[in-house]
Amino acid sequence: MKYFTSKKDKIVCKKCGKDDVEIIIRVPRSTDGLINPKPIIGIKCRNCNIFEELEEEKGKR
């Protein structure tokens, strides 16, 4: 993670140093109604308003 780090049991923003973060799941709308687009999962700092998308697991298929 570029903007966030973990300390003990908490995820902390590197910019402001606070643990006031939330997990965001954004689901884009389908343009044709047939294909379900992939959701975007990430972490957002409520203080700095920085959003970072989480990477998918490398071993996941």
N, C-alpha and C positions, 0 to 999 in steps of 0.2 A: 504494500500500500504506500502510495506516494505522500498523501496528506494526513494519514492517520497512523497511529501506533497503538499497541496494546500494552497496558501497564496493569499487572496483576489480573484482575477480573474485568477491567474496563477498557473501552476503546477511547483514546484521547486524540484530539485534534493537535497536530504539530504546530499550527500557526498560533492559536490562542492558548493552548495548553489545558483547555477545559474538556470535561467528559460529557458535555451536553450534545450528544449525537443521536441520530435516529436512522433506522434502516428504511430505505425508500424502495418501493416496487412500482415502477412505471410500466403500464401496459399500453403500447401504442395502438391506435385504432387500425383496423383492417381497411384497406382502401377498396378492395373488391368484395369483401364479405365472405370469401371462401378460404383464404389463408389466415391462420392465426399467427400473428407476429410474436416474436420472442419478447418476453418481459425484460426490462432493464432493472437490475437489482444493484443497489449501491448504498453508500453511507453518506449522510449529510450532517454537517455541523450546524446546529441551530444558531450559534453565535456568529460565525464567519460566513455562513451560507455557502460553504464549499461542498460540492457534490463530487464523489469519486465512485465510479462504477467498479463493482467487484468482478474479478476475473473468474471465469469458469474453472472448475477443477480440471487439471490436465489429464487425469486418469479416467474421467467421466466420458462415457460414450453414448 
